[in-house]
C-alpha cells in the first residue's frame, strides 16, 4: 500500500513538513475524502478531534487543518523527498556540527570543496572571511572561558556537591565582577581625575563655598596626630579618624572642575551621572542574568503533570563524583518526591475542608501573623533606639575607652545582625502552625527573612535621616539639616554603611572559624549520642544567599556616600569565596532538605533584584529631597544633588536647552507614557498568544504520545498474528484459521510507515 495515497490531493513532502507546524487539528472538509487508511481513523488523536469538532462545530479552517495534520503524521515516510533540502542545510554547517559518521563527513567535505570551485572570487573571499570570523569568535570565547575567575574551583565544587551549591559560588563570582565594575566606574570617572589634579598633572578648581548660613560651612576634619594604638583600630573599623582624610568618603571630594586641554570636566555632574550609571548597569546585568533562570523556572512550574517522571528519570545530577554527595543527592530526591506526595495530600485536604475548618485556619493565621508583626516591630524599634543612642553617645563622649567605643560604634550593626539571626528561627517555628504546603512554607519563610534583612537597613537609614533633618534650633533651619550634629551628613551615612559592611564580613568569618569548625571537631571526635544527633553544620544555600545579598544592598546604598566602598566589597567577596569554600570542604555538608530553587539562579537574582530596588529608594531620596551638606562634598553650592543637572543645562547652547527642557516637559512625557503602555500591552498580548501556542503544542505532544502507544500496540499485534499464521502454515493448517488471509503478513509492513512517521 502506498503512503502517498493517504495524503490529501496536492500535498507534497514539503507541505507535510510545513503542516506539522500547525497549532491546531480540525475536521476534514465536507464532501472531501477523509484519510483512506482506516488505521489513521482509529488513532486516539483523530478520535479526539472528531469529538472536539462535533462538540464545538467545525469550520472550514478547522477542517482544512485536520487534513494537513493527517498528512504531517506520515512525515517519516517521505524523508527521501526532503533529502536535497537536508543536504543543503548540512553543507552550510561546519563539519564538526554535523551528526554524521566520518565517511559521510568526508563526502560532505568533498561536496563543499567542489561547490567552492564554482564560486566567484568575491564569493570565495566572503565565505572564507565568514569562516575565519566564526573561528576567531569561537577561539575568543574558549580563551575567555579558560580565563574565567575560579573556573577550576567551581568545577571541583560542582563535581563534589552538585549544581545547587555550585550555583551559589557562581552567584558569588557574579557579585565580585559586578562590584569590580562599579569600582571602575566610580574610580575612573570621579576619583582618578581628582587624584591626578592634586599632583598638578592637570589643572583643577576647588569648590568655592557660597553658603550664607552662619556655621553651615564649618566642618573640622580630624588631623593626623599621635594616638593610642587601639584608637587606630577603632578608626579602621568605624571609618573615622584617618579614614575621613582619604577618598573613601564623600566629604573629601572638594574639587569643582578639572580642566583638560580641550574641555572642562564637571566633577559634581560626573559624580551624579556615575551614581545613576552604576545603578542602571546593575539593573540591566541582573535582569539579563535572571531571564535565563526565569525561562527555566517557568517551564518547571508549568510542568506539573510530569513532575514525578522528571524527578525519577532526569532528576539525577551526573556532575556528582563523590560517594557521600551521591547519597545526599539520593536522599534529596527522596525528600522531593515525598514533598510532592505531601502536597498532593494537602491539596486533597484543602478541597475537603469545611467552612468551620477554613474559619479556624484563617483565624489562626491572622493570630500568628500578628505575632510575626510584633516580632518585626520589636526588631525595628531596637534598631531605631540603638542607632539614636550610638549617634548621641559619640557627640557626648568623643573619646571613650577602647571596648566601650567599639561597642557603641557597632551597636546598630550588632542589633541588626542579632535580629537577622534570631528572626528566622522564630519564623520557622511559627510557620509550622500555619498549615501551608511544604514548598510554600519554605518560600514564605524565606521571603520573611528577606524582608527582615532588607527592611533593617531601611530602618537604620530612616533613623539617620530623622536625626539629620530634625532641627530643634532655629539657627540650623537655613541649612535644611541639623548641621550641629552632622556638619557633613553624607560622610556620616557612608561611615554607617562602611561599618555594616565590615561587621558583616567579621560575622561571616567568625561563624566559619568559631562555630562551624569547632562543631565539626566535636561531632567527629566526640562519641556522645547528643553530638552525633547534632551533626555537622548544613550548608544552607538560601541563608547564604541572603547573607551576600544583604551585603550587596549595603554596597549599592553606600557607594553614593562612600565612592570606594565597591572596592572593599570586591575584596570582601573575594575572601568570602575562599572562606565558604574551605568551610564547605571541611566543616559543612549539603542540606538534606534542599531548597528547590537552589538549582536555578532565578531565586538568587530575584532576591538580588529586590535588594537593588530597595537601594534605589534611599539613594533617590538623598539625591532629590534632602539638602546637600554645605561644608563638604562636591555639591556644596547646590541645595540638592539633583540641582546640578538644571544648572548644567542652563550653561548649554539654546538648542540643547530646548531639547532637554522639551524632554522634561509634559508634552513629551504624556505621549511617551502612552507609547510605553502600548508597547507593554503588545508584549502582554504576544505573551498570551505564545502561552496558547505552548498549551496547544503540549496537547499535541500528549496526543502524539498516545498515537505512538497505539501504533506500537498495533504493530505488535500484527507481528504476533504473523508469527501465529507462519506457525500454523508450517504445521499444514489453513491460514484462515483465525479469519485472516494469506496476504495479511504484509499488514506489519503497511503499519510501519506510520510508526516511522510518528516515532
N, C-alpha and C positions, 0 to 999 in steps of 0.2 A: 504494500500500500504506500503510495507516495505521500510525503509530508505536505507537498505544495497543494494538494487537493483540500487540505483542511483550512487553508487561508482564504480570506475573502478575495474576491476578484480584484485584480490590480495591485495586490500587496506584494512587496518585494522584501528582500533581506534587509535593506536599509530602512524600509518602512517598519519592519518588525522591530528593529532595534530602537527606532525613534518612538514607537508606540510603547515601549517599556517605560518611557519616562512619563507616561500619563499618570495623573494623580488619582483618577477615579476609574471605576469599571462599571459599565452600564449594559442595558439590554440591547439585543440586536434589533435592527430596524424591522418594521412590519413589512411583509412582502419580500424580505430578503432571506437568503438561505442561512440558517444557523449552522454552526460547525457540523460538518457531515459526520465526523467521528463521534459515535455515542460515548466513547471514553471521556472526551472533553466535557460532555454534558453531565457526566457523573462526578466531575471534580467538586470538592466542597466549596471552592471559591465561586464556581459558576452557579451552584445551587443557592449560595448565599446572595449572589447578585440577583438571581431571579426573585427571591423572596423580597429583597430590598426594593427591586424595581416594581414589584406588584404592589407593595405597601405604599410607596411614595409616588408611583406613577412615572413611567419612563418618558423622557423627551427624546427628540431627535439626536441631540448631542450625547445624551446618556447611552442611547442605543448604539450610536456610532463608536463610542469609546469601548464598548464591550468587544466589538469586532476587532478593534485594534489590540485589546488585551489578549484575546484568544490567539491572534497572530503572533504576539510577542511571547506567548508561553512556549512556543516551539522555536525559539531563537537558536537553541543549541543545534538543531538540525540544519541550520543554514549558515554554519560557520564558514563554509567554503566561499559563499558569495561575499563575505567580508574579508577574505584573506588579503586582497590587494590593499584595502584601506589599512589593515593591521601592519602590513609590510611597510607602508609609507610612514606610519607612526613610529615603527621600530627604527627605520632608517634615520629619523630625526633625533632619536635618543642616543646618548653615549653608550658605548658597548657595555660598560660595567653596570649600567642601569637596566639592561635588558635581561629578563629572567628566562634565558635560554641556555642550552648546552654550548660547549666550546666549539663544536663543529658548526652549529648554526651561527655562532658569533663570527667565525672565520668567513662564512658565506656572506654574512651581513657586512663585514668589513670590506670584502671584495666588491659588493654592490655599491657601498658608499664611495670607495675609491674610483669605481667606474663612472659613477654619476658625477664626480668632481671633474673628470677629464672633459666632460661635455659642457662645463660651465665657462662663462667668460672670465677674464682676468679679474674684473671688478667683483664678480660674484664669488670667485675663489678667495680674493683678499677679504671680502666681507665675512665669508664663512670662517676663514682661519682666524680673523680678528675676534669673532664671536666665541670661538672655541678657546682662544687664548685668554679672553676676558673671563669666561667661566672657570677656566683652570686657575687663573690668578685669584679669583674670588674664593674658590674652594681652598686654595693654599693659605690665603689670608685668614679665613675662618678657622682652619685647622691650627694655624700658628697662634691665633688669639685664644682658642680653646686650650691650647697647651700652656699658654702663659696665664691662664685664669688663676685667680687667687685661691689658694688652699684646694686645688683640684685633687691632688692625691689624698689629702686628709679627708675630704668629704667623701671621696670614693671609698676609702677604707671604712669610714663610719657607715656608709650605706651597705657595704658588704657584711658588716658585723651586726648591725642593728636595724637594717631595713630602711625603706624610703621615708617612713614617717619621721624618724629622728634626723635623717639626712636633710629633709626639707627645712627643719628648724635651723640647722647650720648654714644652709644655703640662704635662708632669710637673714641670718646674722651677717653673712657676707654682703648681701644686698645693702644692708644698713651701713656697713663700713664704706662701701663705694659711694652711697648717697651722701653721707656726711663729708667724705673727702671732696666730692663735687661742690657741695655748699661752701666748704672751706676755701676752695679755689676761687669761687665767685666773690666771696667777701674779701679775701686777701688780695686777689688780683685787681679788683676794681675800687677798693676803698683803702685798705691798709697799705698796700705796696706804694701807691703814689705819694702818700703822706710820708712814709719812711724815706723814699728817695728824695723828697723835697727837704727833709730835715738835714740830710747830708749835703745839701747845696748842689746836687746834680741838676735839679730843675728849680725854677722859682715858684714861690707859693706865697699866699697871703693868709695871715692869721685872722681869726674871727674878731670883728670889732663889736664889742658889747654895746648895744644901743638901748638897753633896758632903762626905763626911767623909774622903775620901782626901787625904792631905797632898800638895800640889803638883798635883793633878789639875785644880784650877780656875784655875791660873795660865796666862794667855795674854796675852802682851805684844804689843799691836798696834803697828805702826810709826808713829811720829809724823811729821807733815809738817815737814820741815826743809829747809834749803838743801842741794842736792846737785848733782853734776855733771849736765850735760845728758844724757849718754849713760845715766846711771842711770835717768832718767825713761823713756828709750826701752826699756830692759830691763824696767822695771816695767810699761810698757804692753803689751809683747809677751808677758810671762810672767805677768801678773796679780798681781804682788807690789807691795809698796810702797804707794803712794797708792791703788791699786785695792782693797786689802784694807779700806780705810776707807770703802767705798761699799756700796751694796745689791747689788752684783754677786755677792757670795759669801755663803755660808751663815753664816759666823761673825759677820756684822754684824747679824743678826736676833736681838735680845736682848729683845724685848718679849713678855711673857707673855699679857696680856689687854688688850683695848681696850674701853672702856665707852661704849656709845651710850646714848641716853636710855631705851630700853626693854629692852635686853638687854646681856649681856656676850659679847663676841666673843673666842673662844678661838683665839689665833694658832697654837699648836702643832697643834691639831686641824685648823685650816684649811690649814696647810702640808701635812699628810699627806693630807687629802682632795683637795686640788688636785693633788697628785702622782698620786694614783690616777685622778683625773678626766682629766688630760691624756693619760695612757697609755690609758685606756679610750676617750676620744674619738678618739685617733689610730687605735686598732684598728678602731673602728666605721666611721670615714671611709674607711680603706684598704680594708676588706672591701667596703663599699658601692661604691667605685670599681672594685674588681677583679672584681666579679661580672659586669659587662658584658663586660669583656675575657675572662673565663673562658668565658662562653657562646660568644663568637665563636671563641675558640681551640678549644673543644670541637668545634664544628661543623667547623672547618677540619681538625682532627685526624681526625675520623671520615670526612671526605670524601676518602678516598684514591683512589677509583676514578675520580673526575672531576678529579684534580689537574692533569692536562695541559690539559684543556679550560678549567678555571678560569683558569689562568695565561695561556693564549693569548687567550681571548675576554673575560675580565673582570679580567685582571691589570694593565691599564694604569691609571695614576693620572692622571685627567683634570684634576686641580688644577695640574699642572705647566704652566708657561708659558714657561720658559727653555729655549732650544735645547740648551745644554750639559747641563742636567739631564735633558732628554728622552733624550739619547744615553746618559747614565749609567743611566737607568731601563731603557732598552732592553738595555744590557749586563747589568744586574742580573737582568732576566727571562731573558736567555740563560743566565746563570750558574745560576739556579734550575732551569731545565729541564735543564741539564747535570748539576746535582747530583742531580736526581731520577733521571736515567738512570744515574748512577754508583751511586746507592743500589740501584736495581734489579739492577745487575750485582753489587753486593756481596751482596745477598740470594741471588742465584743462586750466587755463590761460597761463601757460608756453607753453603748447602744441599749443596754438593758436597764439603765438607771431610771429610777422613778423620779417624780418631781420632788419627793421628800429627800431622796439621796442628793439630787442636784443642789437643793437649797442648803443642805448640811455642808456639802463640799465647798460651795461658794462662800458660805459664812466663815468656814474655817480658813479659806484662802485670804479672805479680807482681814481676818484677825491676825494671821501670820504676816501679811504684808504690812500691817500696822506696826508689828514688832520690827520688821525689816526697816521701815521708815524711821522708827525710833532709834535703831542702832546707827543708821546713817546720820541722823540729826545729831546724835551724841558724838560721833566721829568728827563731823564738820564743826561742831561747836568747840570741840577740843582743839582742832587745828586753828580755829579763829583765836581762841584765848592764848594758845602757845605763841602764835605769831605776834599778837599785841604785846604780850609780856616780853618777848625777845627784843622787840623794837624799842620799847621804853626802857628796858634794863640797860641796853647799850648806851642810851643817852644819859642815864643817871650815873652809871659806873663805867666810864670809858676804859679803865684799866683794871679789870678783875684778875683774879688768880687764874692759873693755867686750866685747872679742871673746871672751875665754875664758868670761866669764859668760853671754854669749848662746849660745855653742855648748853649754855644759853644760846650760843651761836647756832647750834644744831638742834635746838629744841623743836622748831617746826618740822624739820626733816625727820626727827625721831618719832614724833607723833604721827606723821603721815605714814612712815614705814610700819609703825605698830598697827595703825588702822588697816593698812593693806595686808598685814599678816593675819590679824585676828578675825576680820570680817568674812573671808572665805570659809573659815571653819564654822562660824555661826550660820552662814547661808547654807552650807552643806547639811547641817543638822535640821534647819527649818524646812528645807525643800523636800525632805523625806516624808513630811506630813501633809504636803500639798497635793499628793495623788496625781502626779504628772507621769507621762511615759518616760522611760529611761533616757531616750535620746533628748527629749525636751528638757528633762532635768539638767543634763549637762550643759546644754545651750543656755538655759535660763540662768543657771548659777554662774556661768562664765560671763554673761552679759552684766550681771550684778557686780561681779568683780571688776569688769572693765569700767563700769560707771563709778565705782568707788575710787579706783586708781586715778582716773582722769578728772573726776569731779574734785578730788582733794587738791589737785593743782589749781583748779578754778577757785576753790575756797581760799587758798593761800593768796592768790593774786587779788581776789576781791577784798581780802583783809588789808593787803598792802595799799590798794587804791583808796580804800576808805580812810586809811591813815594819811595818805598823800593828799587827797582832795579835801579832807576836813580841815577847816581853818577857823579856829575859835577866836583868834586875834584879828582885829580889824586891819592891822598893818601888813598882813600877809595876803589879804584879799586881792590887791592889784596883781600879784604874781600868778594867781589862779591855782596855787597849790601851797602846801604847808612847807615853805622853804626853811623855816627854823629847824625842823626835824629832818627834812630831806632837801638840802640845797641842790643835790643832783640826784633826783629820784630814779632816773633811768639806771644809773650805776648801782643804786641800792637794789632795784629789782634784778639786775644782772647778777649781783652777788648772791641773791637768794636762789636763782636758777643754778648758779655755779655750785652752791652748797648742796642743792638737791642732787646734782649730777655726781658730785664727789661722794656723797653719803650713799647713794645707790650703788656705786662701784664698791665702796667699802663693805656694804652689806652682802653683795654677791660673793666677794672674795672671802669674807668671814664665814658665810654659810658653808661654802665648799671646804674651807680649812678647819673650822672648829665645830661643825655639825655633821656633815656628810662623811668626812674622813674618820673621826672617832667612832661614828656609828658603824662604819664598815669594819673597823678593828674589833669593836665589841661583839658584833654579830659573828665575825669569822673566828675569833679566838676564845669566845666565852660559850660554854656549853649549856647555859641555863635555858630552860624552855621559854621563859619570858622573852629573852633576847632573840631566840630563834623565831618566835612568833612575831616579834617586832620586825625583823627582816631588814634587808638593805634598802636604802633610800631609792624610791622610784623616780625615774626621770620623766616628770610630768610635762609634756610638751605645751599644753595651753598655759600653764602657770609661768613657764619660762618665756613664752612668747609675750605674755602680759608684762613681764619684767622689762624686756628690751623695748617694747612699745611705749611703756611709761617713760623710760629714759629718752627715747627719741622725741616724744612730745615735749619734754623739758628742753631738749636741744632746739626744736623748732621755735618755741616761745622765747628762749633765752638768746637766740642768735641776734635779734634786734638790739638787745641791751648789752650783749657781750659778743662782739663780732668774731672772736677767735674760739668761741665755745664749740663749733663743729670740729675743730682740730682736736680738742680734748675728747669729744665724743668718738672721733675716729680711733684715737689711741685706746680709749676705754673699751670699745667693742672689739678691737684687735686683741687686747689682753683677755677680754671675757671669752672670746672664742677658744683660746687655749685653756682657760680655767674650766670651761664647760666640757671641753674635750677630755682633759685629764680626769675630771670628776666622773664623766660618763664611763671612761675606760676602766677606772679604778674603784670608784665609790658607788656608782649607781647601776641600776638595771632598768630596762624598758618597762613601761607600765603594763600590767596585766589587763587593766581595763582601759583600752585605748580610746582616745577621742576620735570620732570618725572623720573629722575634717583634718586630722593630723597628716594624712597622706596627701592632702591637697593644700596648695598655697592660698586658696581663696580665703580661708578663715584668717590667716596671718595678715593678708593685705586689707581685709575688711576692717579688722581692728586697727591696723595702722592708718587707714583712711579716716576712721573715727577720730583718732588722735590728731591727725592733721587738721580736720575740720574744727576741732576744739582749739587748736593753736591759732587758727585764723581769728578767733573772737578777741582774745586779749591783745594780739598784735594790731588788729584793726582798730580797737578802741584807743590804744596808745598813739596810733598814727593820726586818727581823725578827731578824737574827742578830748583827750587830756592835754592840757597845756604843756609844752616842752619846757625843760629847765632853762632858766635864764643865766645860769652860771657855768654850764659845761655842755659839751657836745657840739655837733655841727649845726644844730637847729636853734641856736641862741637867739637869732634875730627873727625868728618866726613864732607866732602864737601857738601853732600846732605844726606837727611834722608835715602834714599834707599841704600846708600853705606854700611850701617851696615849689609846688607844681604850678599854681596860677602865677606866681611871681616870675617863674622861668618862662612861661608862655608870654607874659607881658613884654619880655625882652626880645621876642622873636619878631620877624617881619610881619607885616599886616596880613599877608596871605595865609601864613601859618597860624596866626592868631585866630583868624576867622574859621579856619579848618578845625582847630581843636575846640574852639567855643561852639562850633556847629555840632561836633560830635557829642559834646556835653549838654546840648540843649534838648528840650522836649520834642522838637520837630524831628530829631534823629532818633531819640530813644523810643518813642512810641512805634514808628514803623519797624525799627529793629526788633523790638519785643514781639510785634505781630509776626514778622518773618521767622523769628526763632520758634514761636509757638506753632506756626505752620510746618516748619521742618520737624519739630518734635512730634506733631500729630501724624506726619507722614511716616516717620520711623516707627511710631506705635502701630499704625495700620500695617506697615510692612512686617513688623514682628508678629502681629496677629495672623497675617497671611502665611508667614513661614511656619508658625505653630500649627496651622491647619494642615499644611503640606506634610509636616513631620508626623502628625497624627494619621494622615492618610497613608503615608509610606510605612508607618509602623503597622497599620492594619493590613496593608498589602504584604508585608513580611510575614505576618501571622498566617494569612491565607495561603501564601506560598509554602510555608512550613506544613500546613495541613495537606496541601496538594502533594508535596513530596512524600509524606507518610502514606497518602492514598495510593500514589503511583508505585511506591516501593511495595506496598501490600499487594497490589495488582500483579506486578511482575513476579513476586514470589509465588503467588497463586498460579500464575501461568507456568512458571518453571516447575512447580510441583505437579501440575497437570501434565506437562510434557514428560516428566520422568515417569509418571504413572502409566501414560499411554505407551511409552517405549518399553516399560516393563511388561505390560500386557501383550504388546506386539511380539516381544521375544518369546513369550510363552505360547503364542499361537492364538490368543483371544482376539476377538474382533475389536477394532479400535474405537467402535462406537459404544463400548460397554458403559461408558459414563455419559453417553449422549453427545459425544464430540465427533468430529470428522477427522480424517487423516491429514487434512490440510491445516489443522489447528496448531501444530507445533510452531507455525510462524507467528502465533499471537504474541509470543515473547518479543520477537524482533519488531512487531508493529508497535508495541508499547515503548520500546527502548528509546526512539527519538524524543518522545515527550518527557521521559525521565531525564534524558541528557539535557533537554532544553530547560528543565526546572532545576536540576542539580548542578 
